[in-house]
């Protein structure tokens, strides 16, 4: 008689977490565009080209070399003359905004 296979606790935990996680969420670029137009366009320009000196040029892409979480931290906490947006956006909004920023690069 063959021995019966047993499942390790790690495998059971992995399967349980996979089902509990639910579907993956993806960023909404269109919502990010709305947020950008409402909150960012005055300083950063309609197409990511800055309207004020010292403002990053998103169309050139240098700032876009940063990871998403770094960009989100800048939006949340502000930087230089840029105000903090902590409390104004939901968590998903930050990802939507960054997804839109990545479309501005020429």
C-alpha positions, 0 to 999 in steps of 0.5 A: 500500500502506498503512503498517503500524501499529506499537505504541508501547512505552508501549502495550505496557507499559500492556497488560503492567502491566494483565495483571500487576496481576491482579484488584482486591482489595476490603476485607472489611467482615466481617473488619474488624468482627472485627478491630474487636471484638477490638482496638478495641471496648474503647476506641471502643465497640461502635458507634463511640461512645467508652468513654473520654474523648478517644477519637474518636467514629466514629459521628459521623463527624468522624474519618471525613472523613480519607482511608483512608491517614490512618486506616491510618497512625493505626492502624499508628503509634498516636496519643495514648493509642492504641497502635500496631498495626504488626506485628499486622495484615497490610496487607489488615487495615488496609483491612478495618478502615477499611472497617468503621469507615466503616459505624459512622457514623450 
